[in-house]
Amino acid sequence: METQSTSNGRSQQLIISQAVTAIQRHRMEEILHSVSIFDIQEFVTTLYQEHYQFENLEASYKKIRYHSFNKLKKRWVQAAIRNYEEGRGPKKELRARFEMITAYHHLVGPEAFLKEFHVKTIDDYMQQCILELKEWAENPNLLIHTYPYWSQKTVNQKKTSLKTDVLMILWEVAKEVDLNQPTAHHSPTLAVDIPFFGMSDRIKNQTDLLDEKLNEASQLNLELQNYDTVIPKYKKGIPDHLSVLVSKEFIQELNGKVPDLDSKDFEAFTEILAYRDMTFQTSRKIIFPLSQLVKKLYANDSGKSYDLTTQRLMKLGYYRVAGHNEDGDFFIRGLFSSVTIKNATTLAESQVIVTVSEEIYDDLLKQQIVSIYGEQIEQLKGSFAYHLAFVLQKERMSSIQTGEQQPVRRHWRQFTYSIRFNKVRKADNLKELELNLDRIKEHDFILKDWHRSGDYYFFTFYPLESWELPGHVDTLLL
């Protein structure tokens, strides 16, 4: 099976590759080899994964720049000056330079000394050396390994400072790669083929026991015993062959009323998929800091935002959709098969480990995805239009690839296979749908125009861009 990277994985590989090239440009290979670092690619990859991969890139860089880079440079310079001025400690760096230049002055005399160094006295020469060290410490463009007395540092000091130098190079490369990467949002087709997510937020679902058909399904070893059917308050727009299931434990925890999966949960789902790295292909696991997801969803890190994000993670783990087809086959589909929050009591250090369901994994593996590029989709976040855009994107790609004549005609009930219409009246559901169709249209992407005639919607889509076509490298998810 060919290994294909996620958008994050591709960015990581590009950053590491360009960082190695930058190291070669700085002529650092020989320096790295001198401290027994021979596999530069592995060295750079490890540093990236430890310090940047699951962190806010800029925040992590600022800590490294302040604590490991600037403070170390100043500390080295101050120690060298103090050692020289106090005349104590080992005779190295400035003290060693003073002894060497004194001997040279005695050997060649004042006139030759002036001609060679353009200063009259040894003290003037030493003050010039001190000034050069201070200027080096203040210059942000000079890496630590350019320290004038680098060769006199211990192997451990060299290794530690080389790590910092490489981290500084990684930041410079990552910054440019990030600026040049197209904005891309991905979702598995399964997530828009099955109505996991409801149209409206603030809707509570009443719970009830499994109906007779699904009790029969449990006898087919579909492991339904841990679930109760969640019967939405409003049946409008929900296909008869589908039922939403949720864990009994979750129901009991919320006193029998559970929040529906809404458009914000869909945002959380797509954000989580963006954290996939190369290990996903063999483990189906996605690991990321909880704080990063909180800030993505709510643009702050308040305690309430952590609680809401945790609840969304649990919902994404607990919900399932069950149904049957015309052949009498029963099926269950879910998004995540497990969700673990480690160090949950220490919010700033909490790590989330999500295992996607086999169906989602297979969906991604087969490239059955819906990709949306551009800033427009980002601006739709916080509304149902964000989820609806992915549904329309799938219809757009399908209609253009099959040569379907535009405008494309779709019965409103066809949307119920992707969206749960959970308002009381059909008219209210369609009003909500049309409001969000207009939101998408206003951003001049995906949907060029639309109108409704009776129960049918007619859509005119924008042509597919080159990067949206099947097989384009930027749409590969694994």
RODO-2510 file (C-alpha; in nm, 4 decimals, decimal comma):
residues 478
     n   res          X          Y          Z
     1     m     0,0000     0,0000     0,0000
     2     e     0,1441     0,3372    -0,1008
     3     t     0,1947     0,5803     0,1832
     4     q     0,0320     0,9169     0,1227
     5     s     0,0556     1,2050     0,3720
     6     t    -0,2136     1,4258     0,5142
     7     s    -0,2029     1,7987     0,4487
     8     n    -0,0348     1,8354     0,7887
     9     g     0,1981     1,5457     0,7106
    10     r     0,2919     1,6989     0,3761
    11     s     0,3614     2,0336     0,5408
    12     q     0,5749     1,8612     0,8046
    13     q     0,7757     1,6772     0,5401
    14     l     0,8230     1,9970     0,3402
    15     i     0,9343     2,1909     0,6487
    16     i     1,1848     1,9205     0,7473
    17     s     1,3182     1,8872     0,3934
    18     q     1,3673     2,2617     0,3546
    19     a     1,5205     2,2864     0,7030
    20     v     1,7816     2,0248     0,6080
    21     t     1,8578     2,2282     0,2963
    22     a     1,8915     2,5420     0,5097
    23     i     2,1326     2,3583     0,7424
    24     q     2,3437     2,2711     0,4397
    25     r     2,3295     2,6322     0,3285
    26     h     2,4564     2,7389     0,6725
    27     r     2,7366     2,4803     0,6326
    28     m     2,6410     2,3134     0,9583
    29     e     2,6845     1,9486     0,8548
    30     e     3,0467     1,9317     0,9633
    31     i     2,9614     2,0980     1,2951
    32     l     2,6806     1,8472     1,3560
    33     h     2,9100     1,5588     1,2655
    34     s     3,1698     1,6883     1,5156
    35     v     2,9262     1,6199     1,8016
    36     s     2,8255     1,2775     1,6633
    37     i     2,5018     1,3897     1,4935
    38     f     2,5250     1,2088     1,1604
    39     d     2,1610     1,1472     1,0630
    40     i     2,0611     1,5101     1,0147
    41     q     1,7168     1,4233     0,8735
    42     e     1,6275     1,2231     1,1846
    43     f     1,7723     1,4927     1,4128
    44     v     1,5601     1,7633     1,2492
    45     t     1,2464     1,5456     1,2433
    46     t     1,2743     1,4637     1,6148
    47     l     1,3172     1,8300     1,7082
    48     y     1,0178     1,9311     1,4970
    49     q     0,7954     1,6644     1,6527
    50     e     0,9064     1,7453     2,0096
    51     h     0,8759     2,1242     1,9917
    52     y     0,6449     2,2265     1,7058
    53     q     0,4216     1,9484     1,5740
    54     f     0,1515     1,9583     1,8432
    55     e     0,2142     2,3126     1,9627
    56     n     0,1157     2,6583     1,8560
    57     l     0,4065     2,7189     1,6202
    58     e     0,4591     3,0880     1,6952
    59     a     0,4133     3,0520     2,0720
    60     s     0,6624     2,7652     2,0857
    61     y     0,9121     2,9620     1,8759
    62     k     0,8855     3,2678     2,1021
    63     k     0,9709     3,0560     2,4080
    64     i     1,2701     2,9009     2,2299
    65     r     1,3914     3,2386     2,1029
    66     y     1,3700     3,3989     2,4464
    67     h     1,4832     3,1193     2,6807
    68     s     1,7102     2,9009     2,4675
    69     f     1,8461     3,1457     2,2099
    70     n     1,8676     3,5064     2,3358
    71     k     1,9332     3,4246     2,7019
    72     l     2,1981     3,1637     2,6176
    73     k     2,3873     3,4012     2,3885
    74     k     2,3860     3,6757     2,6531
    75     r     2,4850     3,4297     2,9263
    76     w     2,7835     3,3039     2,7268
    77     v     2,9028     3,6581     2,6558
    78     q     2,8573     3,7760     3,0145
    79     a     3,0462     3,4708     3,1456
    80     a     3,3358     3,5329     2,9063
    81     i     3,3585     3,9036     3,0032
    82     r     3,3349     3,8277     3,3759
    83     n     3,6025     3,5591     3,3490
    84     y     3,8347     3,8073     3,1771
    85     e     3,7690     4,1085     3,4002
    86     e     3,7874     3,9187     3,7300
    87     g     4,0905     3,7153     3,6239
    88     r     3,9555     3,3990     3,7839
    89     g     3,8608     3,0597     3,6515
    90     p     3,9924     2,8729     3,3488
    91     k     4,2051     3,0639     3,1019
    92     k     3,9836     3,0364     2,7966
    93     e     3,7907     3,2568     2,5561
    94     l     3,8699     3,6237     2,6394
    95     r     4,1317     3,5389     2,9033
    96     a     4,3065     3,3045     2,6633
    97     r     4,2820     3,5720     2,3929
    98     f     4,4373     3,8279     2,6319
    99     e     4,7347     3,6015     2,7072
   100     m     4,7873     3,5259     2,3395
   101     i     4,7676     3,8900     2,2285
   102     t     4,9972     4,0013     2,5130
   103     a     5,2611     3,7536     2,4007
   104     y     5,2203     3,8691     2,0410
   105     h     5,2564     4,2374     2,1446
   106     h     5,5829     4,1612     2,3249
   107     l     5,7073     3,9663     2,0241
   108     v     5,6359     4,2190     1,7441
   109     g     5,6391     4,5482     1,9332
   110     p     5,3927     4,8439     1,9438
   111     e     5,4351     4,9611     1,5845
   112     a     5,3757     4,6208     1,4239
   113     f     5,0875     4,5626     1,6662
   114     l     4,9217     4,8929     1,5594
   115     k     4,9737     4,8111     1,1930
   116     e     4,8165     4,4629     1,2363
   117     f     4,5167     4,5418     1,4582
   118     h     4,4670     4,9209     1,4154
   119     v     4,4691     4,9784     1,7915
   120     k     4,7535     5,1106     2,0063
   121     t     4,7211     4,9067     2,3235
   122     i     4,6325     4,5587     2,4369
   123     d     4,3450     4,7036     2,6432
   124     d     4,2011     4,8721     2,3337
   125     y     4,2237     4,5417     2,1507
   126     m     4,0434     4,3571     2,4320
   127     q     3,7698     4,6215     2,4481
   128     q     3,7182     4,5701     2,0763
   129     c     3,6841     4,1934     2,1360
   130     i     3,4272     4,2562     2,4114
   131     l     3,2282     4,4898     2,1847
   132     e     3,2245     4,2261     1,9097
   133     l     3,0891     3,9661     2,1564
   134     k     2,8131     4,2020     2,2747
   135     e     2,7155     4,2784     1,9158
   136     w     2,7059     3,9052     1,8445
   137     a     2,4738     3,8471     2,1412
   138     e     2,2355     4,1200     2,0211
   139     n     2,2259     4,0066     1,6574
   140     p     1,9184     3,7829     1,6051
   141     n     2,0497     3,6637     1,2690
   142     l     2,3648     3,5030     1,4093
   143     l     2,3024     3,1483     1,5292
   144     i     2,4681     3,0174     1,8452
   145     h     2,7207     2,8015     1,6626
   146     t     2,8738     3,1232     1,5155
   147     y     3,0011     3,2170     1,8631
   148     p     3,3656     3,3274     1,8188
   149     y     3,4850     3,0834     2,0863
   150     w     3,2546     2,7957     1,9830
   151     s     3,5444     2,5494     1,9566
   152     q     3,6170     2,5927     2,3296
   153     k     3,2681     2,4832     2,4415
   154     t     3,2033     2,1308     2,5737
   155     v     3,0371     1,8654     2,3592
   156     n     2,7178     1,8870     2,5676
   157     q     2,7079     2,2660     2,5327
   158     k     2,7522     2,2316     2,1590
   159     k     2,4773     1,9698     2,1255
   160     t     2,2290     2,1729     2,3308
   161     s     2,2954     2,4928     2,1392
   162     l     2,2828     2,3145     1,8024
   163     k     1,9327     2,1932     1,8908
   164     t     1,8328     2,5540     1,9468
   165     d     1,9928     2,6628     1,6185
   166     v     1,8014     2,3958     1,4264
   167     l     1,4764     2,4948     1,6005
   168     m     1,5363     2,8545     1,4919
   169     i     1,5900     2,7371     1,1333
   170     l     1,2772     2,5209     1,1515
   171     w     1,0729     2,8251     1,2529
   172     e     1,2013     3,0332     0,9616
   173     v     1,1184     2,7533     0,7182
   174     a     0,7796     2,6696     0,8756
   175     k     0,6755     3,0333     0,8643
   176     e     0,7325     3,0487     0,4894
   177     v     0,5774     2,7080     0,4201
   178     d     0,2680     2,8030     0,6203
   179     l     0,2299     3,1286     0,4256
   180     n     0,2534     2,9471     0,0924
   181     q     0,0214     2,6571     0,1743
   182     p    -0,3306     2,6778     0,0293
   183     t    -0,6045     2,6836     0,2910
   184     a    -0,7703     2,3424     0,2767
   185     h    -1,0578     2,1898     0,4724
   186     h    -1,1272     1,8175     0,4406
   187     s    -1,4101     1,5890     0,5407
   188     p    -1,4680     1,2198     0,4665
   189     t    -1,7590     1,1577     0,2336
   190     l    -1,9222     0,9433     0,5028
   191     a    -1,9609     1,2498     0,7249
   192     v    -2,1793     1,4177     0,4613
   193     d    -2,3502     1,1031     0,3309
   194     i    -2,5078     1,0169     0,6668
   195     p    -2,6963     1,2756     0,8768
   196     f    -2,4763     1,2713     1,1861
   197     f    -2,5121     1,6466     1,2225
   198     g    -2,8353     1,8377     1,2727
   199     m    -2,9238     2,1674     1,1126
   200     s    -3,0139     2,3522     1,4291
   201     d    -2,8256     2,3928     1,7531
   202     r    -2,9892     2,4263     2,0948
   203     i    -3,2092     2,1217     2,0210
   204     k    -3,2281     1,8546     2,2917
   205     n    -3,3048     1,4959     2,1926
   206     q    -3,5401     1,2838     2,4024
   207     t    -3,4187     0,9302     2,4568
   208     d    -3,6155     0,6097     2,4296
   209     l    -3,5454     0,2378     2,3986
   210     l    -3,4432     0,0668     2,0788
   211     d    -3,7339    -0,0065     1,8504
   212     e    -3,8259    -0,3566     1,7435
   213     k    -3,6278    -0,3587     1,4196
   214     l    -3,3113    -0,2452     1,5874
   215     n    -3,3596    -0,5036     1,8615
   216     e    -3,3588    -0,7570     1,5803
   217     a    -3,0413    -0,5959     1,4494
   218     s    -2,8718    -0,6492     1,7844
   219     q    -2,9118    -1,0221     1,7296
   220     l    -2,6886    -0,9820     1,4217
   221     n    -2,3855    -0,9152     1,6460
   222     l    -2,3841    -0,5418     1,5776
   223     e    -2,3139    -0,4793     1,9464
   224     l    -2,6048    -0,2465     2,0065
   225     q    -2,6493    -0,3438     2,3685
   226     n    -2,4675    -0,0323     2,4930
   227     y    -2,6913     0,2062     2,3004
   228     d    -3,0398     0,3503     2,3259
   229     t    -3,2158     0,5051     2,0302
   230     v    -3,2234     0,8818     2,0438
   231     i    -3,5587     0,9887     1,9028
   232     p    -3,5423     1,3538     1,7932
   233     k    -3,8294     1,5732     1,9124
   234     y    -3,9180     1,6522     1,5536
   235     k    -3,9399     1,3835     1,2851
   236     k    -3,9581     1,6222     0,9885
   237     g    -3,6877     1,5547     0,7331
   238     i    -3,5433     1,2424     0,8942
   239     p    -3,5331     0,9355     0,6687
   240     d    -3,7481     0,6535     0,8026
   241     h    -3,4723     0,3947     0,7633
   242     l    -3,2318     0,5749     0,9988
   243     s    -3,2081     0,6059     1,3775
   244     v    -2,9590     0,7949     1,5885
   245     l    -2,8006     0,5995     1,8742
   246     v    -2,6150     0,7190     2,1791
   247     s    -2,4535     0,5417     2,4736
   248     k    -2,6661     0,4719     2,7816
   249     e    -2,3861     0,6073     2,9998
   250     f    -2,3963     0,9399     2,8178
   251     i    -2,7745     0,9555     2,8494
   252     q    -2,7605     0,8897     3,2232
   253     e    -2,4852     1,1452     3,2711
   254     l    -2,7041     1,4142     3,1109
   255     n    -3,0285     1,3091     3,2835
   256     g    -3,1897     1,1655     2,9721
   257     k    -3,1416     1,4689     2,7494
   258     v    -2,8438     1,4893     2,5190
   259     p    -2,7439     1,7772     2,2907
   260     d    -2,7695     1,7031     1,9217
   261     l    -2,4607     1,6919     1,7042
   262     d    -2,4678     2,0367     1,5441
   263     s    -2,2657     2,2444     1,2984
   264     k    -2,0127     2,3375     1,5691
   265     d    -1,9500     1,9677     1,6275
   266     f    -1,8864     1,9306     1,2556
   267     e    -1,6280     2,2101     1,2822
   268     a    -1,4647     2,0238     1,5711
   269     f    -1,4639     1,7040     1,3642
   270     t    -1,2903     1,8627     1,0634
   271     e    -1,0399     2,0419     1,2891
   272     i    -0,9502     1,7129     1,4567
   273     l    -0,8879     1,5472     1,1195
   274     a    -0,6367     1,8240     1,0428
   275     y    -0,4152     1,7000     1,3290
   276     r    -0,3448     1,3676     1,1550
   277     d     0,0196     1,2813     1,0977
   278     m     0,2067     0,9920     0,9387
   279     t     0,1325     0,7570     1,2302
   280     f    -0,2410     0,7738     1,1512
   281     q    -0,2115     0,5254     0,8662
   282     t    -0,1053     0,2410     1,0945
   283     s    -0,2852     0,3346     1,4176
   284     r    -0,6067     0,5212     1,3157
   285     k    -0,5198     0,7491     1,6089
   286     i    -0,5024     1,1282     1,6118
   287     i    -0,3170     1,2914     1,9026
   288     f    -0,3263     1,6637     1,9753
   289     p    -0,3337     1,9125     2,2658
   290     l    -0,6827     1,9889     2,3965
   291     s    -0,5872     2,3567     2,4342
   292     q    -0,5212     2,3836     2,0604
   293     l    -0,8699     2,2612     1,9695
   294     v    -1,0297     2,4873     2,2319
   295     k    -0,8634     2,7957     2,0833
   296     k    -0,9565     2,6884     1,7297
   297     l    -1,3239     2,6516     1,8188
   298     y    -1,3709     2,9408     2,0621
   299     a    -1,0700     3,1738     2,0083
   300     n    -1,0020     3,1721     2,3840
   301     d    -0,8969     2,9286     2,6542
   302     s    -1,1518     2,9953     2,9278
   303     g    -1,2702     2,7177     3,1558
   304     k    -1,6147     2,7241     2,9935
   305     s    -1,4599     2,6794     2,6479
   306     y    -1,2677     2,3753     2,7757
   307     d    -1,5928     2,2272     2,9131
   308     l    -1,7792     2,2851     2,5864
   309     t    -1,4965     2,1363     2,3807
   310     t    -1,4761     1,8312     2,6068
   311     q    -1,8505     1,7789     2,5719
   312     r    -1,8209     1,7994     2,1926
   313     l    -1,5456     1,5393     2,1964
   314     m    -1,7639     1,3086     2,4010
   315     k    -2,0601     1,3584     2,1695
   316     l    -1,8473     1,2755     1,8657
   317     g    -1,7387     0,9575     2,0415
   318     y    -2,0798     0,8496     2,1727
   319     y    -2,3074     0,9102     1,8720
   320     r    -2,3854     0,6435     1,6118
   321     v    -2,6311     0,6289     1,3213
   322     a    -2,8032     0,2962     1,2583
   323     g    -3,0207     0,2000     0,9662
   324     h    -3,1236    -0,0573     0,7104
   325     n    -3,1234    -0,0664     0,3320
   326     e    -3,3667    -0,2061     0,0764
   327     d    -3,1988    -0,5464     0,0899
   328     g    -3,2777    -0,5770     0,4601
   329     d    -2,9165    -0,5215     0,5728
   330     f    -2,8657    -0,3345     0,8980
   331     f    -2,5679    -0,1091     0,9552
   332     i    -2,4168     0,1164     1,2197
   333     r    -2,1859     0,4056     1,1408
   334     g    -1,9830     0,6219     1,3744
   335     l    -1,7165     0,8900     1,3512
   336     f    -1,4848     0,7973     1,6409
   337     s    -1,4501     0,4557     1,7981
   338     s    -1,2793     0,5987     2,1083
   339     v    -1,1902     0,9308     2,2672
   340     t    -0,9393     0,9671     2,5520
   341     i    -0,8469     1,2907     2,7290
   342     k    -0,5228     1,2505     2,9237
   343     n    -0,4351     1,4778     3,2170
   344     a    -0,7896     1,6130     3,2047
   345     t    -0,7486     1,7816     3,5430
   346     t    -0,4597     1,9934     3,4095
   347     l    -0,6243     2,1669     3,1180
   348     a    -0,3149     2,3333     2,9760
   349     e    -0,1371     1,9957     2,9517
   350     s    -0,4322     1,7785     2,8436
   351     q    -0,3710     1,5609     2,5392
   352     v    -0,6555     1,4140     2,3335
   353     i    -0,6230     1,0721     2,1722
   354     v    -0,8956     1,0016     1,9171
   355     t    -0,9326     0,6763     1,7253
   356     v    -1,1445     0,7176     1,4140
   357     s    -1,3942     0,4472     1,3231
   358     e    -1,2986     0,1875     1,0653
   359     e    -1,5545     0,3333     0,8231
   360     i    -1,4046     0,6820     0,8447
   361     y    -1,0533     0,5380     0,8127
   362     d    -1,1514     0,3359     0,5052
   363     d    -1,3227     0,6419     0,3611
   364     l    -1,0062     0,8463     0,3980
   365     l    -0,7874     0,5629     0,2731
   366     k    -0,9878     0,5378    -0,0476
   367     q    -0,9638     0,9142    -0,1012
   368     q    -1,3434     0,9442    -0,0753
   369     i    -1,3219     1,2974     0,0557
   370     v    -1,4677     1,6403     0,0112
   371     s    -1,1989     1,9105    -0,0039
   372     i    -1,2661     2,2827     0,0132
   373     y    -0,9875     2,5346    -0,0441
   374     g    -0,9828     2,9044     0,0291
   375     e    -1,0564     3,1574     0,2978
   376     q    -1,4291     3,1589     0,2208
   377     i    -1,5005     2,8355     0,4069
   378     e    -1,3166     2,9714     0,7111
   379     q    -1,5532     3,2682     0,7160
   380     l    -1,8550     3,0360     0,7301
   381     k    -1,7495     2,8879     1,0623
   382     g    -1,9961     2,9414     1,3427
   383     s    -2,2968     2,8806     1,1167
   384     f    -2,4733     2,5827     0,9648
   385     a    -2,3401     2,7058     0,6285
   386     y    -2,0004     2,5540     0,7170
   387     h    -2,1478     2,2034     0,7212
   388     l    -2,3778     2,2736     0,4264
   389     a    -2,0790     2,3872     0,2168
   390     f    -1,9283     2,0378     0,2424
   391     v    -2,2599     1,8823     0,1377
   392     l    -2,2800     2,1123    -0,1647
   393     q    -1,9144     2,0507    -0,2465
   394     k    -1,9839     1,6794    -0,2756
   395     e    -2,2809     1,7441    -0,5057
   396     r    -2,0717     1,9898    -0,7071
   397     m    -1,7835     1,7476    -0,7586
   398     s    -2,0205     1,4628    -0,8404
   399     s    -2,2317     1,6608    -1,0877
   400     i    -1,9361     1,8058    -1,2786
   401     q    -1,7451     1,4771    -1,2948
   402     t    -2,0520     1,2900    -1,4257
   403     g    -2,1338     1,5621    -1,6796
   404     e    -2,4693     1,6458    -1,5206
   405     q    -2,6366     1,9413    -1,6889
   406     q    -2,6504     2,2628    -1,4863
   407     p    -2,8509     2,3819    -1,3075
   408     v    -2,8443     2,0586    -1,1065
   409     r    -3,1821     1,9522    -0,9700
   410     r    -3,2155     1,8082    -0,6173
   411     h    -3,5315     1,7253    -0,4196
   412     w    -3,5189     1,8837    -0,0757
   413     r    -3,5527     1,5410     0,0859
   414     q    -3,2195     1,4389    -0,0683
   415     f    -3,0595     1,6701     0,1858
   416     t    -3,2031     1,4594     0,4664
   417     y    -2,9440     1,1924     0,3868
   418     s    -2,6726     1,4399     0,4855
   419     i    -2,8461     1,6694     0,7347
   420     r    -3,0957     1,6172     1,0149
   421     f    -3,3727     1,8729     0,9689
   422     n    -3,4759     1,9059     1,3317
   423     k    -3,7153     2,1997     1,3426
   424     v    -4,0892     2,1601     1,3889
   425     r    -4,2186     2,2546     1,0466
   426     k    -4,0943     2,1813     0,6975
   427     a    -4,1192     2,5515     0,6149
   428     d    -3,8855     2,6412     0,9036
   429     n    -3,6341     2,3783     0,7956
   430     l    -3,6323     2,5027     0,4371
   431     k    -3,6049     2,8631     0,5518
   432     e    -3,2959     2,7706     0,7537
   433     l    -3,1532     2,5818     0,4573
   434     e    -3,2074     2,8725     0,2198
   435     l    -3,0607     3,1253     0,4594
   436     n    -2,7391     2,9259     0,4625
   437     l    -2,7427     2,8689     0,0863
   438     d    -2,7379     3,2470     0,0530
   439     r    -2,4478     3,2707     0,2991
   440     i    -2,2429     3,0355     0,0813
   441     k    -2,3415     3,2123    -0,2407
   442     e    -2,2347     3,5509    -0,0991
   443     h    -1,8767     3,4235    -0,0638
   444     d    -1,8457     3,3524    -0,4385
   445     f    -1,7357     2,9904    -0,4204
   446     i    -1,8964     2,6479    -0,4722
   447     l    -2,2478     2,7823    -0,5357
   448     k    -2,2882     3,0415    -0,8121
   449     d    -2,6688     3,0578    -0,7962
   450     w    -2,9746     2,8664    -0,6806
   451     h    -3,3539     2,8783    -0,6851
   452     r    -3,6400     2,6601    -0,5615
   453     s    -3,9440     2,5380    -0,7482
   454     g    -4,1861     2,3433    -0,5326
   455     d    -3,9916     2,0698    -0,3518
   456     y    -3,6928     2,0939    -0,5882
   457     y    -3,3785     2,3032    -0,5640
   458     f    -3,1810     2,4025    -0,8727
   459     f    -2,8079     2,4691    -0,8251
   460     t    -2,5555     2,6290    -1,0567
   461     f    -2,2043     2,5459    -0,9339
   462     y    -1,8720     2,7104    -1,0072
   463     p    -1,6373     2,4951    -1,2220
   464     l    -1,3900     2,2781    -1,0318
   465     e    -1,0467     2,4313    -0,9845
   466     s    -0,7398     2,2297    -1,0869
   467     w    -0,6482     2,1521    -0,7266
   468     e    -0,9944     2,0051    -0,6603
   469     l    -0,9711     1,7438    -0,9341
   470     p    -0,9269     1,3768    -0,8326
   471     g    -0,5675     1,2676    -0,8048
   472     h    -0,4277     1,6150    -0,7380
   473     v    -0,1509     1,5929    -0,4791
   474     d    -0,3081     1,8524    -0,2494
   475     t    -0,6230     1,6450    -0,2024
   476     l    -0,4448     1,3346    -0,0719
   477     l    -0,5327     1,2751     0,2892
   478     l    -0,3144     0,9839     0,3930
***
